[in-house]
Amino acid sequence: MKHLLTILMLFMTINIFSQTVLPVKEPLYKNLNRQNKTSLTKFLNEKKWNELFPNRYGKTGVFSKIRATDFYSFKAFVKAARVFPDFLTGNETAQKRELAAFLANIAQETSGGWAEAPGGYFKWGLYFVEEMEDSTKSNYADLTKKNYLPVEEKSYLGRGPKQLSWNYNYGQFSEAWYGTKDSLLMHPERLAKDQILSFASAIWFWMTPQYPKPSCHDIMSGKWKPTENDLLKGRVPGFGATVNVINGGVECNGAKLDKTAYRYQYYQYFCDYFHVSPGENINCSTQKPFGQ
């Protein structure tokens, strides 16, 4: 009898769990019409945005091309930021440093500046929407990522403020935003047409850890704690680690590139603008890439 009761209880337990519906993450786009708060507007407004990015894509700058739409508008940035309420959290110093780090990376990723550029190099961030590399050389399609296989004749080159690249990043962001990976795997060009989606792709990448990498947000907010292996490989909290997350295989571990130097200088530039010290470990020259 006791044995029979045990079997009955086990059956009931299995039945209960089989009927339990696990919570499904709501697609991010559904947050668009919710007025979530964002710390972004504590530090920036449209006037400051125009001052920082006068030559952005779609904005008529002194020598910029006239385009139909102010693609990187402050309004679009704020609307995308409201979808990610944890973006820019912590005390005011941490928030300012994170914002400076985010802007430094997107400004360099999309820079149209040069050493003698009118107004200075740092006034030419957000100049490009799509990567200027010859897309015929690479479609950024990684066939080893079986969960996010690329679609034939589609290119996953860099697009948007972060210049989101590769099919697996497009697929993962598509899952988070739309609830399905197919939307952007089939239509990656949307990132170069939809302003809010484009900004959202950059903030999503910033906020999302991809093992073995932490998220840039966790690095700048102080949430990331390096493992013993991280410390052995020189990976420590600070702006340099965000560069490692974004492009460590090219720009860290002894690399000496102009674009990396400009990335560090951009960070200092934005820290000065927000009247905050940059903190420690600004560069990644002594850091091995994540995963090593």
Secondary structure as the mmCIF struct_conf table of DSSP 4:
data_model
#
loop_
_struct_conf.conf_type_id
_struct_conf.id
_struct_conf.beg_label_comp_id
_struct_conf.beg_label_asym_id
_struct_conf.beg_label_seq_id
_struct_conf.end_label_comp_id
_struct_conf.end_label_asym_id
_struct_conf.end_label_seq_id
HELX_RH_AL_P HELX_RH_AL_P1 LYS A 2 SER A 18
TURN_TY1_P TURN_TY1_P1 GLN A 19 GLN A 19
HELX_LH_PP_P HELX_LH_PP_P1 THR A 20 PRO A 23
HELX_LH_PP_P HELX_LH_PP_P2 LYS A 25 PRO A 27
HELX_RH_3T_P HELX_RH_3T_P1 LEU A 28 ASN A 31
TURN_TY1_P TURN_TY1_P2 LEU A 32 ASN A 33
BEND BEND1 ARG A 34 ARG A 34
TURN_TY1_P TURN_TY1_P3 SER A 39 SER A 39
HELX_RH_AL_P HELX_RH_AL_P2 LEU A 40 PHE A 43
HELX_RH_AL_P HELX_RH_AL_P3 GLU A 46 LEU A 52
TURN_TY1_P TURN_TY1_P4 PRO A 54 ASN A 55
TURN_TY1_P TURN_TY1_P5 TYR A 57 GLY A 58
BEND BEND2 LYS A 59 LYS A 59
BEND BEND3 VAL A 62 SER A 64
HELX_LH_PP_P HELX_LH_PP_P3 LYS A 65 ILE A 66
BEND BEND4 ALA A 68 THR A 69
TURN_TY1_P TURN_TY1_P6 PHE A 71 TYR A 72
HELX_RH_AL_P HELX_RH_AL_P4 PHE A 74 ALA A 81
TURN_TY1_P TURN_TY1_P7 ARG A 82 VAL A 83
TURN_TY1_P TURN_TY1_P8 PRO A 85 ASP A 86
BEND BEND5 PHE A 87 LEU A 88
BEND BEND6 GLY A 90 ASN A 91
HELX_RH_AL_P HELX_RH_AL_P5 GLU A 92 GLU A 109
TURN_TY1_P TURN_TY1_P9 THR A 110 THR A 110
TURN_TY1_P TURN_TY1_P10 ALA A 115 GLU A 116
TURN_TY1_P TURN_TY1_P11 PRO A 118 GLY A 119
HELX_RH_3T_P HELX_RH_3T_P2 TYR A 121 LYS A 123
TURN_TY1_P TURN_TY1_P12 GLY A 125 LEU A 126
BEND BEND7 VAL A 129 VAL A 129
STRN STRN1 GLU A 130 GLU A 130
BEND BEND8 GLU A 133 GLU A 133
TURN_TY1_P TURN_TY1_P13 SER A 135 LYS A 137
TURN_TY1_P TURN_TY1_P14 LEU A 143 THR A 144
HELX_RH_3T_P HELX_RH_3T_P3 LYS A 146 TYR A 148
HELX_LH_PP_P HELX_LH_PP_P4 LEU A 149 VAL A 151
TURN_TY1_P TURN_TY1_P15 GLU A 152 GLU A 153
STRN STRN2 ARG A 159 ARG A 159
TURN_TY1_P TURN_TY1_P16 GLY A 160 GLN A 163
STRN STRN3 LEU A 164 LEU A 164
BEND BEND9 TRP A 166 TRP A 166
HELX_RH_AL_P HELX_RH_AL_P6 ASN A 167 TYR A 178
BEND BEND10 GLY A 179 GLY A 179
BEND BEND11 LYS A 181 LYS A 181
HELX_RH_AL_P HELX_RH_AL_P7 ASP A 182 MET A 186
HELX_RH_3T_P HELX_RH_3T_P4 PRO A 188 ALA A 192
TURN_TY1_P TURN_TY1_P17 LYS A 193 LYS A 193
HELX_RH_AL_P HELX_RH_AL_P8 GLN A 195 MET A 207
STRN STRN4 GLN A 210 GLN A 210
TURN_TY1_P TURN_TY1_P18 TYR A 211 PRO A 212
STRN STRN5 LYS A 213 LYS A 213
HELX_LH_PP_P HELX_LH_PP_P5 PRO A 214 SER A 215
HELX_RH_AL_P HELX_RH_AL_P9 CYS A 216 SER A 221
TURN_TY1_P TURN_TY1_P19 GLY A 222 GLY A 222
HELX_RH_AL_P HELX_RH_AL_P10 GLU A 228 LEU A 232
TURN_TY1_P TURN_TY1_P20 LYS A 233 GLY A 234
BEND BEND12 PRO A 237 GLY A 238
HELX_RH_AL_P HELX_RH_AL_P11 PHE A 239 GLU A 251
BEND BEND13 CYS A 252 CYS A 252
TURN_TY1_P TURN_TY1_P21 ASN A 253 GLY A 254
HELX_RH_AL_P HELX_RH_AL_P12 ASP A 258 TYR A 273
TURN_TY1_P TURN_TY1_P22 PHE A 274 HIS A 275
BEND BEND14 GLU A 280 GLU A 280
TURN_TY1_P TURN_TY1_P23 SER A 285 THR A 286
HELX_LH_PP_P HELX_LH_PP_P6 GLN A 287 PRO A 289
TURN_TY1_P TURN_TY1_P24 PHE A 290 GLY A 291
#
